[in-house]
Amino acid sequence: MTPRDSSDAHDEPGDGPRASRWSDLDRPPLNVAALRRALVREGGLWSSLDVVPATGSTNTDLAGRAGTLAEGAVLVAEEQHAGRGRLDRRWTAPARSGLFFSVLLRPAEVPVERWGWLPLLAGVAVATALPRAAGVDTALKWPNDLLVTVDGEERKAGGILAERAGTDGVVIGIGLNVTLRKDELPVPGAGSLALAGAVSTDRDTVLRALLRSLEEWYGRWRAAGGDPAASGLQETYAAGCATLGRVVRAELPGDTSITGEAVAVDGDGRLVLATEEGVQQPVGAGDIVHLRPA
């Protein structure tokens, strides 16, 4: 799917008429020129930055153009209609209520078997940037959910999806609810920076912080040849992971599940569960349900 221009951003079939992009003064559009000045620079990771009014999925769009783009291309959508999370779950939100963006990475010097750390790396980048940029503590639910605290409860405010792009690229998509209000939440367990008491919900500021943090962590990981321990990634992820120390249920492909205490994230980025049978079982893919504190 290709990005749509502003003329058709108001005519999505089945959605009815939409308000003008200028109608919500609390949600101004991103300042593209200022973002490019701040982020696209000689010797830096980010090679280009484009913002479209609306699209289906920034991941799909960027992956489709990967063959013509340099590493470090960034695509941001003010509104996303077919954003996807894990297990092909839909990710939608009102226009300019969040940050919906994808980046193209080509970690050629890192062994492919270590590329599975990239979505966890993105999670660490977001979780370490948001306290400084927005004053909101963010925890990580393995493997790639971003949690904030709203009224004393853990809520999902964002998610990360990594997909291969050709033979040498990875597209990482990040969706983050910024100013979503309570009556706009798609599900009861959702949250946003605003609902978590953010001191700033300026999306330009937050996006700059996220991309700078992502550049820093990607640089560390790449310089270490993708070694999660040497780069500090494994330790930092574990320190910020709300799943560790919890009793969880891992719902696995094939309609099977494992229940146990999440005790570690191993060198391959897998979640290690200690089961009642005394077995330590690594989980590389699946849906994790937090059941109760350990």
C-alpha positions in Angstrom: 0.0 0.0 0.0 1.3 3.4 -0.8 1.0 6.6 1.3 -2.1 8.6 0.5 -2.0 12.4 0.0 -4.0 14.7 2.1 -6.8 15.0 -0.5 -8.0 11.4 0.1 -7.2 11.3 3.8 -10.8 12.3 4.5 -12.5 9.6 2.4 -11.7 6.2 3.8 -14.5 3.9 2.9 -16.8 3.1 5.8 -15.3 5.6 8.1 -17.6 8.5 7.3 -16.5 12.1 7.0 -13.4 13.2 8.9 -12.5 16.4 10.5 -9.9 18.7 8.9 -6.3 17.9 9.9 -6.3 21.4 11.6 -9.5 20.9 13.6 -8.0 19.5 16.8 -5.8 22.3 18.0 -4.5 20.1 20.8 -3.1 17.8 18.2 -1.0 19.8 15.8 0.8 18.2 12.8 4.5 17.2 13.1 7.0 19.9 12.1 8.8 17.9 9.3 11.4 20.5 8.5 12.4 20.9 12.1 12.6 17.1 12.6 14.8 16.7 9.5 17.1 19.5 10.7 17.4 17.8 14.1 17.8 14.2 13.0 19.1 13.9 9.4 22.8 14.8 9.5 26.1 13.8 8.0 27.6 10.8 9.8 24.3 10.0 11.6 22.1 6.9 11.2 19.0 8.7 9.9 19.3 9.2 6.2 15.8 10.5 5.4 12.6 11.4 7.2 9.2 11.6 5.6 5.8 12.3 7.1 2.6 11.3 5.3 -0.9 12.5 6.4 -2.3 8.9 6.5 -1.5 5.4 5.3 -2.4 1.8 5.9 0.9 0.7 7.5 4.2 2.4 7.7 5.9 -1.0 7.9 4.3 -2.2 4.7 5.1 1.1 2.9 8.7 1.2 4.0 9.4 -2.5 3.3 7.9 -2.0 -0.2 10.4 0.8 -0.9 13.4 -0.7 0.9 15.2 -1.5 -2.3 15.4 2.1 -3.2 16.3 3.5 0.2 19.4 3.8 2.2 19.7 2.5 5.8 18.2 4.9 8.2 15.1 5.9 6.3 12.3 6.9 8.6 8.6 7.0 7.6 6.0 8.6 9.9 2.2 8.7 9.5 0.0 11.2 11.1 -2.7 8.6 11.0 -2.5 4.8 10.3 -5.5 2.7 9.3 -4.1 -0.8 9.0 -1.2 -0.8 11.5 -0.3 -4.3 12.6 1.0 -5.6 15.9 2.1 -9.1 16.7 -0.2 -11.9 15.5 -1.6 -9.4 12.9 -3.6 -7.5 15.5 -4.8 -4.2 14.2 -3.4 -0.9 15.6 -5.5 2.2 15.0 -5.9 5.5 16.7 -7.3 9.0 15.9 -5.2 11.3 13.7 -2.2 12.9 15.4 -3.0 11.2 18.7 0.2 9.2 18.7 3.5 8.4 16.9 3.3 5.8 14.2 6.6 5.3 12.4 8.9 2.8 10.9 12.7 2.7 10.3 14.9 0.8 7.9 18.0 -0.9 9.3 20.7 -2.9 7.6 22.9 -4.5 10.2 25.3 -6.1 7.7 28.1 -6.6 10.3 25.9 -8.4 12.7 25.2 -12.2 12.3 21.7 -12.8 11.2 21.0 -15.1 14.1 21.3 -12.0 16.4 18.8 -9.9 14.4 16.1 -11.2 16.7 17.3 -8.7 19.3 16.2 -5.8 17.1 12.6 -5.5 18.4 13.9 -5.8 22.0 16.5 -3.2 21.3 13.7 -0.8 20.0 11.8 -1.5 23.2 14.9 -0.5 25.3 15.4 2.6 23.2 11.8 3.7 23.8 11.7 2.8 27.5 14.9 4.7 28.2 13.9 7.8 26.2 10.4 8.4 27.5 11.2 9.2 31.2 13.5 12.0 29.9 11.2 13.2 27.0 7.8 12.9 28.6 8.3 12.2 32.3 6.7 8.8 32.0 8.2 5.6 33.3 7.8 2.8 30.7 8.1 -0.9 31.3 8.6 -3.7 28.7 6.3 -6.7 28.4 8.2 -9.4 26.6 8.7 -9.4 23.7 7.6 -6.0 22.5 4.8 -4.2 24.3 5.3 -0.9 26.0 3.6 -0.5 29.3 2.7 2.6 31.3 0.8 3.0 34.6 -2.6 4.5 34.6 -4.6 4.8 37.8 -2.3 2.2 39.4 -2.7 -0.4 36.6 -0.4 -1.5 33.9 -1.7 -0.4 30.5 -0.3 -1.0 27.0 0.6 2.3 25.4 2.6 1.0 22.5 4.0 -1.8 20.6 6.9 -2.8 18.2 6.9 -5.0 15.1 10.0 -6.0 13.3 9.9 -7.5 9.8 12.5 -8.5 7.2 12.9 -6.3 4.2 14.6 -8.1 1.4 17.8 -10.1 2.2 19.7 -7.5 4.1 17.2 -5.2 5.8 14.8 -5.1 8.7 11.9 -2.7 9.1 11.0 -1.8 12.7 7.6 -0.3 13.3 6.8 1.6 16.5 3.3 2.7 17.6 2.9 4.8 20.7 -0.3 6.4 22.1 0.6 9.9 23.1 -2.6 12.0 23.7 -5.2 9.3 23.4 -8.1 10.2 25.8 -10.0 7.6 27.9 -13.1 7.7 25.6 -10.8 7.0 22.6 -9.1 3.9 24.0 -9.6 0.9 21.6 -9.7 -1.6 24.5 -9.9 -1.3 28.2 -6.3 -2.4 28.7 -4.9 0.4 26.6 -3.2 3.6 27.8 -1.4 6.6 26.6 1.3 9.0 27.8 -1.3 11.6 28.6 -3.3 9.2 30.7 -0.1 8.2 32.5 0.5 11.8 33.6 3.1 12.9 31.0 4.7 16.2 31.7 5.0 16.7 27.9 3.0 15.3 25.0 4.7 17.3 22.3 5.1 14.7 19.6 8.0 16.5 17.9 10.0 16.4 21.2 9.0 12.7 21.9 9.8 11.6 18.3 13.3 13.2 18.4 14.0 11.6 21.7 12.9 8.1 20.5 14.9 8.3 17.3 18.1 9.6 19.1 17.8 6.8 21.6 17.2 4.2 18.9 20.3 5.5 17.1 22.4 5.2 20.3 21.3 1.7 21.2 21.6 0.4 17.6 25.1 1.9 17.4 26.2 0.1 20.6 24.7 -3.2 19.5 26.2 -3.0 16.1 29.6 -2.0 17.4 29.5 -5.1 19.6 28.7 -7.4 16.6 25.2 -7.8 17.9 26.4 -9.3 21.2 23.5 -8.4 23.7 25.7 -8.8 26.7 28.7 -6.8 25.5 26.5 -4.0 24.3 24.6 -3.8 27.6 21.3 -4.5 25.8 20.5 -7.8 27.6 21.1 -6.3 31.1 19.1 -3.1 30.3 16.2 -5.1 28.8 16.0 -7.4 31.8 16.1 -4.4 34.2 13.1 -2.8 32.5 11.1 -5.9 31.8 7.8 -6.1 33.7 7.4 -9.8 32.7 10.4 -11.1 34.7 9.5 -12.3 38.1 5.9 -12.8 37.1 3.9 -16.0 36.7 2.8 -15.9 33.1 1.1 -18.1 30.5 2.9 -18.4 27.2 0.3 -19.1 24.4 2.3 -20.7 21.7 1.8 -21.5 18.0 -0.3 -24.6 17.5 -2.8 -23.9 20.3 -0.4 -25.0 23.1 0.6 -23.1 26.2 3.2 -23.1 29.0 2.7 -21.6 32.5 5.6 -20.7 34.7 7.6 -18.0 36.3 9.5 -15.8 33.9 13.0 -15.9 35.3 15.3 -14.6 32.5 15.8 -13.4 29.0 18.5 -15.5 27.5 21.3 -14.6 25.0 19.0 -15.2 22.1 16.3 -12.9 23.4 14.0 -15.7 24.4 11.9 -15.6 27.6 12.9 -18.4 30.0 10.1 -19.9 32.1 10.5 -22.0 35.2 7.6 -24.5 35.2 6.1 -26.3 38.2 7.8 -29.5 36.9 11.2 -27.9 37.6 12.0 -27.4 33.9 13.4 -24.1 32.5 11.7 -23.7 29.2 12.9 -21.0 26.7 10.1 -19.3 24.7 11.1 -17.7 21.4 7.6 -16.8 20.1 4.2 -16.6 21.5 1.7 -14.4 23.3 2.5 -13.7 27.0 -0.2 -13.2 29.5 0.8 -11.8 32.9 -1.1 -13.8 35.5 0.1 -12.6 38.9 3.3 -11.4 40.7 5.7 -14.2 41.5 
